[in-house]
Amino acid sequence: MFRYILRHFTESSARYYSR
């Protein structure tokens, strides 16, 4: 469960920071 949230959070962060 934690891994799923972490992966989603990291992906979202990368996309957000990847202007």
DOBADREN-531730 format. One record per residue: x, y, z of N, C-alpha, C in turn; residue number from 0. Coordinates in Angstrom, 1 decimal. Layout:
N
R    n_xx    n_yy    n_zz   ca_xx   ca_yy   ca_zz    c_xx    c_yy    c_zz  pos
R       X       Y       Z       X       Y       Z       X       Y       Z  NUM
...
//
This chain:
19
R    n_xx    n_yy    n_zz   ca_xx   ca_yy   ca_zz    c_xx    c_yy    c_zz  pos
R     0.8    -1.2     0.0     0.0     0.0     0.0     0.9     1.3     0.0    0
R     1.8     1.3     0.9     2.7     2.4     1.0     3.5     2.6    -0.4    1
R     3.8     1.5    -0.9     4.6     1.6    -2.2     3.8     2.2    -3.3    2
R     2.5     1.9    -3.3     1.6     2.4    -4.4     1.5     4.0    -4.2    3
R     1.3     4.4    -2.9     1.2     5.8    -2.7     2.5     6.5    -3.0    4
R     3.6     5.9    -2.6     4.9     6.5    -2.8     5.1     6.7    -4.3    5
R     4.8     5.6    -5.1     5.0     5.7    -6.5     4.1     6.8    -7.2    6
R     2.9     6.8    -6.8     2.0     7.8    -7.3     2.5     9.2    -6.9    7
R     2.9     9.4    -5.7     3.4    10.7    -5.2     4.6    11.1    -6.0    8
R     5.6    10.2    -6.2     6.8    10.5    -6.9     6.5    10.8    -8.4    9
R     5.6    10.1    -8.9     5.3    10.3   -10.4     4.6    11.7   -10.5   10
R     3.7    12.0    -9.6     3.0    13.3    -9.6     4.0    14.4    -9.4   11
R     4.9    14.2    -8.5     5.9    15.3    -8.2     6.8    15.5    -9.4   12
R     7.2    14.4   -10.0     8.1    14.5   -11.2     7.4    15.2   -12.3   13
R     6.1    14.9   -12.5     5.4    15.6   -13.6     5.2    17.1   -13.2   14
R     4.9    17.3   -12.0     4.7    18.7   -11.6     5.9    19.6   -11.7   15
R     7.0    18.9   -11.3     8.3    19.7   -11.4     8.9    19.6   -12.8   16
R     8.4    18.7   -13.6     8.9    18.6   -15.0     8.1    19.5   -15.9   17
R     8.3    20.8   -15.7     7.5    21.8   -16.5     7.7    21.5   -18.0   18
//
